[in-house]
């Protein structure tokens, strides 16, 4: 079968489930991944014959797309901040808003680092912890962008941690992965300069608004929280931050677009400073940053109650 014939066939099969533009883009992506052919090759050499085994793999992939399996799970990888990230159905597929969060944290860190050494003023290592790391995409990108920083990544899922470590190796960066349950007040043996987290924050009641490719294939434990306590992970992050952030340290979290005011109020009530809600490229409130603080939590009964 020629490249052009397979491309037309794939687009035609995909059109009932996807728009014309999506169908064409997906077909090109499959040709690129399974056959190593670019769109330019398709235009320049449409009569190139594909090996039967390659054509069969593409057809299997088209069938999976028609079941709404995400392309990234079919190919086994995604790009995040320009870095190739291995993904399986044990971890979430990286999103553009998470890239924005990561770049915000990286820019903040760079402003606090010595330009010559990439370390905190005074020479101590600049330490970053990525909570709920999943695929490790955030930790890998930060380790690459801040090569002198000590980057740690934790998750309660052993499968996710294995993928995160594989992604660090794949991208040639050092990320220290360790298992922890954020809700169980994990211990950490050092002070840190920056924490970042993309915790579960989608309320169960919001499932009806979500695409089937997310509901059928992405790990629910990394997505959903109960409606009666949607900020459970942010309280845990605040507790971790109070224990481990250095004075002047910063935190960055991804949030549910409907809960920006609630998350800001939580961190403000816990006596963090410079609490800022930021909108993503689509104008939605998807990120919050905060600094460590003001008086320690232990000195304020009201503050202890906030957690």
N, C-alpha and C positions, 0 to 999 in steps of 0.2 A: 504494500500500500504506500502511495506517495505521501509526502508531508502535507501537500495541499489537500488531498482527499481526506486524510485523517482529520485535519484541522476543520474542514467544512462539516464533516460528519459529527465531530465533537461539539461544535457550535450548535448544530441543528438539534442534537440530543439534549443539550443543556438549556436551550431557550425556553422550554416550558417552566423551568424552575428559576431561571435567572434572566435579567435584562439582556438585551443584545450585547451591550458593551461588556457586561460582566461575563457573559458566555465566551466572548472572544478573548478577554483577558485571561480567563481560566484556561482556555485551550492553549494559549501561548505559554502560560506558566507550566502546564503539563509537558508540552514539547520541550521547553527549556530544561526542566528537571529530568525527565526520563530519556530524552534523546540528545540533550546537550545542544539544542538548536535555538538560535535567536530568532526574533521576529524578522530581522533583516535577512536571515538565511531563507526563511519561508518566502519572502518576496523575491529574492534573487534566484533561488533554486527550488521552485515549487514541486518539481518532478523528482526530487531526491526520494529514493525508496528507503523506507524504514524496515529494519529487521522485524520479522513477525513477532518475536518475543517482546520487542519494544512497543509495537502497536498494541499487543495484548495488554501490557501493563497500563498503557494509557487508557484503554477501554475499561479496564477494571477501576481505574481512578475516576473516570467519568461516571461510572455507576455509583461510586461512593459519593461523589459530589451531588448526584441526584437524590441521595439519601440525606443530604445536607451535612455530610461530614466536612469539617473545615479543611481547606486546602493545606494549611500548615501541618495538620495531623497526617495528611496523605503523603506529603513530601518529607515530613519529619523535621522541618526547620522553619524558622522565621528570622527576619532581620529586626534588630533592635538597636537603635542609635548607630546603625551601620555595621553592627557586629552579628555574625551568624550564630543563631541560638537553636540548639536541638530542642524539640518539643515532642512530648508524647501526651497521651490522654491522662497522665498522672499530674500534669501541670497546666496552668492557664496559658493561652496564647497571648504573647505580649501585645499591648494596645498602644496606640499613638499617645494617649493621655499619660500613660506611664512613662513614655519617653520624655514628655514635657516635664514631668515630676523629676525625673533623673537629671535632666539638664539643669533644672532649677537648683537642685542640690549640688551639682558639680560646680556651677557658677559661684554659688555661695561659698563652697569650700575653697575654690581658687582664690577668692578675695581674701581669705583668712590665712592663706599659706604663703610662705616665703617664695618669691619668684625663683630664686636660685636653687633651692633645695627641694621644693615640693613638700616641705614639712612645716609643722607649726613653728612659730617664732620661739626660739629657745632650744630647738633641735629634737624635741620629743616627737615620736611618730604621730601622725594624724590618723585617728582611728575611726572607722565607719562600721556601723552594724546595719545590715539589711534584715529586717524582721519579716517573717512570712515570705521567704525568698522565692518559693516555687521553682521555676526554671533557672533561677540565679541571674536572670537578664539584667536586673538593676545592679547587683553586685559586680558582675562581669564588666558592665559598661563603666561603672565608677572606678574599678580597679585599673581599667585601661586608660581612662581619662586622667586619673590621679595616681600615676605609677608608684610614687613613693609612699602612698597611704597604706595602712594596714586595714584590709577589708575583711569583714566577717559576715557570714550569711547563715541564717538559721531558719528552720522549718520543723513542724511536727511530723511531716511525712518523710519516712526514709527514702521512698522512691523519688520524691522531689529533690532531696539532698543529693542523691546519686546523680541525677540529671544536672543539678547545679554544678557539681564538681566536674562532670564531663564538659560542661560549657566553659568553665574556667580553663581547663586543660586545652580545650579546642581553640580558645582565643589567646592562649599563652600568657595568662595572668594568674596571680596568686590570690585565691579567695579561700579563707579558712571556714569550712562548713561545719556546723554542729547542730545536733538535734535539740529542739526545745519546744515546749508547749507554752506559747505566749500567755495563755490564760492561767497557767499554773505558776506565774511569777518566777520565770527562769532566772537563775543566778548567772552572773558574768563577772569575771575576776579583774576587770580593769575599767577605768574611766574612758569615755568615748567623746569624740568631738562632734559626731554627726550620726543620727539614726534616721533611717528611711524605711517606710513600710507601705505595702499595698495589701492591706488585710481584707478579709471578707467583709462586704458592706451592702450587698444587694438584699433587700427585704424579701421574704418569702412571697408577700403579696404582689411583688413586681414581676414574678415569673411570667404572668400572662402577657407582659409587654415585650418579652425577650424572644429572640429568633430560635428556631428549632435546632440550628447548628450549635448553639451554646447549650441549650437544655439537654440535648441528647448526648453530647460528647465531652464537654468540659467538666472538670471535677467539681461537684456541688459543694464539697467542704471548703473549697477555695473561693467560693462565690457568695454563699448565702448566710444570712443571720436571721434570727427570729424577729418578727415585727415588734414584739413587746420589749426588745432590748437591742436595737440596731447599733448602739454605740459600744457594745461590750468589748470589742477589740481596741477601741480608742482609749477606753479607761485603762486597759492593760498596757497599752503603749505609754500612756502618761505615767503609770507606776514605774515602768522600766526606765523611762527617761529621768524621772526624779532620782532613781537609784544610781544611774550610770552616766548621765551627761555631765561633762565638765561645766563649770561656770562659763557662760558664753557659748556653750554648745548649742546646736540647732537640731530640730527635727522636721521631717517632711513626710506627709502622709497623703495618700490618694483617698478620695472620699466619694460617697454617693452624692450626686448632683443635687438631690433634694434635701441634704442634711448639712450644707455648709455652715449655716448659722448655728446649728446644734453642736457641730464639732468645734467650731470656734469658741462657743460658750463653754464647752467642756474644758478646753485647754486654758482658757482665760480663768475659769473658776479654780483651776489647779495651780494658779499663780505663775504660769508661764508668761513670758513677755513677747512683744512683737508678733502676736498671733495674726497671721494674714491668710485670708482666703483668696485664692487665685483662680481665674477662669482659664479654661483650655482654649484651643484654637477655634472651637465651635461656640464659644461664649458661655459654656456651662461651668459652674463652680465645681471643680474636680480636685483641687489641691489645697492643702493647708500647711503652713510652716509656722514654727514657734521657736522661741529661744529659752534657754535656761539661765535662770530667773534670779530673781527676787527671793523672798524668804523661803527657807526649806519647808517642805510640807509638814514635817513633824512639829513645827512650832505653832501651827495653826489648826485648832480643832475643826473649824469650818472647812478648811482645805482638805483635811483628812476625810471628812464626810462627803466631799465632792466625788471621791473615787468609790 
